[in-house]
């Protein structure tokens, strides 16, 4: 691996989430890769599906990396995504609303490859932006 871990994961992240190039992660994922989410553990196929589903519902999706930190075998990424909801997503038909969500991913590397990822984001923020529910401000 010529690049540091942060550059390695950010390049793949931008290509996959930003451009819909779902195979970009293939170059950096370790065998047995696991993505931990609120709804359970996912494999690379579920990751691919999440990217495809997101981009189908939000074809103008833009994901920006706000901050990244590398320490030992971990890379932490704070990100935001925004786009126009023009297709069904999470069971919600198109609202034609522009939405923005924020989240973070924590990536663990093993033998130079991404072995595990913990993803944290609040779907209520998305549903609120689509005017499906109201989230009180804290």
Secondary structure, DSSP 4 states (H G I P E B T S, - for coil): --S-HHHHHHHHHIIIIIH--GGGGGGTEEEEEEEEETTEEE-HHHHHHHHHHHHHH-TT-EEEEEEEEEETTEEEEEEEEEEE--S-BTTBPP---EEEEEEEEEEEEETTEEEEEEEEE-HHHHHHHTTSS-----
